[in-house]
């Protein structure tokens, strides 16, 4: 069970980074790590998990605050 839960979190984390990077690229022409540190990405992911919002919507709002 732990392995399955870990895989789900890993998949969610990977998808989150891809979506966040897509949003930064669309807005600025550069991916996520050109704008924020890996620690900031982790903190954004933790914020996302605490909110009850779709991942894409969260990413758009997040990018608006940085771009």
N, C-alpha and C positions, 0 to 999 in steps of 0.2 A: 504494500500500500504506500509506503514512503516513497518508493521509486516512482510510482505512478503520479503521486502528488508533486514530486520534484520535477518530473518531466512536464507536467502541466504548467508549473511555475516557470520553468525554463522556456517553454514555448511562448508563454505570455510575455516574458521578458524580451525574447527575441523579436516578437511581433511589435512590442512597444517601441523598441529601438528603431526598427524599420519604419514604423509610422512616424515617429518623431523626426527621424532623419528626412523622410519624404517631405514632411511639412516645412522643415528648415530649408531644404533644397528648393522647394517650390517658391518659398517666400524670398530667399536670399541668394540662391544659386550655390550654396554650400551646405554640406551635411551637418548633422548635430554636433559632432566633435570639433567643428571649426568655431562653434559658438559657446559651448559649455563643456565643463569637465566631466569625466566619467562619474565623479561623485555627485555632481548636479543631476546627471541622468538617473542615477540611483535614487536620489531624493525625489525627483519628478515621478519616477515609477512608484515610489511609496505613497506619494500624494494621490496618484491615479488610483491605486488600490483602495485608498480610504474613501474616495468619492464614488458615487453611484452614477457615473457618466460613461458614455461610450468612449472607447479609446481614441478614436479619430477626433472627436469633439474636444476631449481633454488636450490632445496634442496641439490642435489649432489654437486653443486658448493659451496654452503654455507658450507657443512660439510667438504669439502676439505680444507677450510681455517681454520677450528678449529680442525680437527682430525689429 
